[in-house]
Amino acid sequence: MDYYLVTTSHLESATLFRENADFIVGMNAVPLIAAYTGVVIVAFILMSNHVHFILYCTYSQALDFINGYKKHYSFYLAKKYGIKETLRRNSVDIQKLDQSGESLERAIAYVQMNPVAANICLNPFDYPWGTGNCYFKVSTSKGIPVDNLSARSRHALFHSRKEVPRGLLVGESGFILPESYIQKGRVEAIFRSPNRMQYFLNSSSKAKIRLESKDSETPSLKDTVVLPLMLDLCQKMFGKGLVNELTPEQLTELLRQLRYRCSSNINQLARVTGLSYTQIAKLLE
């Protein structure tokens, strides 16, 4: 058994999770697929256009897990949005982590700091879609045992009729609390103290991206907030329901409005509009 960093590629002009309901489905798929592939979830983060997992398992199990996760969530995307190709374009990278030195600590910090580097939040403890707030907690989050739910409720929660692992807790936000299935004691033993973990978070490559960003003082809005606002602006400003119905002039004005209202950078604009970086840069020249 080894530690692996499993990462899907960043989708340039699409999003995996468009709204909170999508993130909830993505969160609830984690313990389900982990149980059926036998992996130990060490840490993870779901971002709007990619995901990161750190797993303790064999290489084969890591591959089975991420393929199973993508397959499970692709069924949901196809059913809700009619999207069939997004996850096929989302390639996977699996890297074995060296347990000597500080490689493991740095990998965990790298994963946890993703939303901070993206200017979504000021620290990883405020980001709900992952394990950012699971470690070195004074109190344990309260939730409802999944075992107490009816079969119909469990099916609605997991979008699956597979047998659900026991001992899971559903939080008030509607998703399975990661601390009810991850081995947080393993991570706390790796870092040894909250201060040492904070040191690695602050010195991670993702933290440096945040510090070097011109917008580091003002976190941008999440994609799940910007996307519905964009569609609302399309309708109110141009009487159109979709971005691809706009003229180049209208697109330019829409992009300018999103940058002004949401402090969106070119990466976020590409994700929510479906346009390429090159298209957006040309329109905003």
Sequence and secondary structure as in RCSB ss.txt:
>XXXX:A:sequence
MDYYLVTTSHLESATLFRENADFIVGMNAVPLIAAYTGVVIVAFILMSNHVHFILYCTYSQALDFINGYKKHYSF
YLAKKYGIKETLRRNSVDIQKLDQSGESLERAIAYVQMNPVAANICLNPFDYPWGTGNCYFKVSTSKGIPVDNLS
ARSRHALFHSRKEVPRGLLVGESGFILPESYIQKGRVEAIFRSPNRMQYFLNSSSKAKIRLESKDSETPSLKDTV
VLPLMLDLCQKMFGKGLVNELTPEQLTELLRQLRYRCSSNINQLARVTGLSYTQIAKLLE
>XXXX:A:secstr
 EEEEEEE   SS  S  SHHHHHHHHHHHHHHHHHHT EEEEEEE SS EEEEEEE HHHHHHHHHHHHHHHHH
HHHHHH   SHHHH  EEEEEE  STTHHHHHHHHHHTHHHHTTS SSGGG  SBSTT SS SS    EEGGGS 
HHHHHHHHT  S   TT EE TTSSB GGGTS HHHHHHHH SHHHHHHHHHHSHHHHHHHH TTTTS    HHH
HHHHHHHHHHHHHS SSGGGS HHHHHHHHHHHHHHH   HHHHHHHH   HHHHHHHT 
